[in-house]
Amino acid sequence: MLMSHEELTSYMQSNFALMKFHKYTLEDLENMLPWEREVYIILVENWVKEQNDRARERESKQRGK
């Protein structure tokens, strides 16, 4: 499989984030099927968005006090 520099950089950044912040191992990630990896990345992205939304909502409520 050939990847461009940008694709490889993005792939490695995703691996790093999944390992650092979501406790996957490199072995976990490399043993995933490509579609399985995409699903997990989408789930993590959705989770991060939800956490950010909740944090903004808390900040907004605190400012309103």
C-alpha positions in Angstrom: 0.0 0.0 0.0 1.5 3.3 -1.0 0.6 6.5 0.9 1.4 10.0 0.2 3.3 12.0 2.7 0.1 13.7 3.9 -1.8 10.5 4.2 1.1 8.9 6.2 1.3 11.9 8.4 -2.4 11.8 9.1 -2.3 8.1 9.7 0.5 8.5 12.3 -1.2 11.4 14.0 -4.3 9.4 14.3 -2.4 6.5 15.8 -0.6 8.8 18.2 -3.9 10.3 19.4 -5.6 6.9 19.8 -2.7 5.6 21.7 -2.0 8.7 23.9 -5.5 9.7 24.8 -7.7 6.6 24.3 -5.3 3.8 25.4 -5.1 1.8 22.2 -1.8 0.0 21.6 0.0 0.2 18.3 -0.6 -3.6 18.0 -4.4 -3.0 18.5 -4.4 -0.4 15.7 -2.3 -2.4 13.3 -4.4 -5.5 13.7 -7.6 -3.6 12.9 -9.2 -4.0 9.5 -9.2 -0.7 7.6 -13.0 -0.3 7.9 -12.8 -1.2 11.6 -10.2 1.5 12.2 -12.4 4.1 10.4 -15.3 3.2 12.6 -13.3 3.6 15.8 -11.9 6.9 14.6 -15.4 8.2 13.8 -16.6 7.1 17.3 -13.7 8.8 19.0 -14.2 12.0 16.9 -17.9 12.0 18.0 -17.0 11.4 21.6 -14.5 14.3 21.5 -17.1 16.6 20.0 -19.6 15.7 22.7 -17.1 16.4 25.4 -16.2 19.7 23.9 -19.9 20.6 23.6 -20.5 19.7 27.3 -17.5 21.8 28.3 -18.8 24.8 26.4 -22.2 24.4 27.9 -20.7 24.3 31.4 -18.6 27.4 30.7 -21.7 29.2 29.3 -23.7 28.3 32.5 -20.9 29.5 34.7 -20.7 32.8 32.9 -24.5 33.2 33.3 -24.3 33.0 37.1 
